[in-house]
Amino acid sequence: MNGKDPFSAAFEQARAAAAAGEVPVGAALMRNGEIIAAAGNRTLRDRDPTAHAEMLVIRQACAAIGSERLVDCDLYVTLEPCAMCAAAISFARIRRLYYAASDPKGGGVEHGPRFFAQPTCHHRPEVYGGIRESEAAQLLREFFQARR
């Protein structure tokens, strides 16, 4: 994975998730210029509603560095995180969040509950959205059209 652009790694994971019948969302976490974790959605495979790409990456990264805090890490995701994932991002103290497509229905960062804007949120990462948005939106569109 190293030497790879983190968004490319996230999109690779999203495509693998789609190929497995999962909603095509992928994530990669970078620390000191190195990708230390990457995953795609696995809710169906794991029979676990919390097995979102972001949650899996946070778990992998915490295990890899031996800490529940990811203060010097940046997360790259193909879709705006939901409220559950936004909370985990905050609790892990992730430094920056980069995401591709917005999620007006299920997002928890710029849409819906806007988790990081709540007064009870103790850590707010820097947030950058809309990066490679059309690519992520197309991947999601194709996935859901194939299921209709």
N, C-alpha and C positions, 0 to 999 in steps of 0.2 A: 504493500500500500504506500510505502514511503516514496517520496519523489513525485507523488501524484497530487494534483490539485484536489483539495478537500471536497469541492462541489462535484467534481468528476467521480470521486469515490462514493459520494452520497447518491448520485444518479445511478451509478452502477448497482448499488444496493437496492434502489427503488425498482430498477428493471428486473432484478433477480426476484424481488418480492412479487412483482406482477406476474412473472413466469410461474411462480408457485401458487398463484391465485389470491395473493394478499393484495390489499390496497397498496399501490405503488408509492410508498414513502420511504425515503432513505436518509440516513444521517451519518455524519463523520465528525469525529472530535479531534482537534489538533492541539498539540502542546509543543512549544518550542520548535515550531516548523515541521513537526512530525505527526502524522496521523497515528493516533494510538488506539482508536476504536472506530469501527464502522459496522452498521447493521441496517437491515430493512425491516419493515413491519413483519411480525410473526404471530399475530393474535390468533389466527386459525390454527397454524401448525402447533403452537404451544398451548392452545386452548386457554389463553390468558388475555383478558381484556386490557391488561396493562403492558402487553408486549409491543408497544409502539416503538418505532425506530429510535426515537430520542431516549426512551427509558432504557432500552437495551444498550445503547452506546454509553449512557451515563454509568450503568452497572459495570460494563466492561472496563471503562476508563478508571473508575474507582478501584476496581480489583487490580488493574495494571499498575497503578501508582501507589496503592496501599493507603488511600485516604478517601474520606467521604466528601472532601472539598476539592473542587476543580478550579481553583481561583486563577490559575494561569492558562486556562484552556478556552478555546473557541469552538462553538458548535455550528455545524453547517447542516441544514435540513432542506429537503425539497419542498416541504409544505409548512405553512405557518403552524407552530405547535398548538395543540389543544390546551385547555386549562390545566389538565393533569400534568402534561409535560412541561408547561410553563412553570408550574409549582416546583417540579423536580429540578428544573434549570435554576430556579432561584435558590432552592435549598442546597444545591451542589455548588453554588456561588460561581457559576460559569461566567467568565469575563465578557464574552461577546457572543451574540446569536446572529447568525446569518441565515435567512431563509429565502426560498425561491418564490413559490406561489402563495398568494393570500388565500385564506379560507374563511369567507364570509359566514358560512354556516357553522363550522366547528372550531374555528380559530379561537385562541384564548389570549393572544398578544395584542394585535391591532383590532380584533373583532371580539364579539361576545363579551366575556367578563373583563377583558383587558387586564389580566392578572398583575402585570408589573406596575400598573397605574394605581393599584389599590393601596390604601394607607397601611394595610396589614402586611404588605409585601416588604420584607426586610432587605432583600437584595435585588437590584434591577440591573441586568446586564445591558451593555450597549446593544441596540437592536438595529439591524440593517435588513430590510425586506426588499423583495422584487428583483433579486439577482437571479438571472436565467429563468425568470418567471414564465415566459411563453413556452419554454421547453418543458417545465414541470406541469403547466396547465395542459399541454398537449398529451403528455404521458397519462395524466389522470383522465382526460376526456376519452382517449382511446380505450383505456381500461374499462371505464363504465359503459361506453357504447357497446363494447363486446359482450357485456352482460345483460343488455336489454333485449 
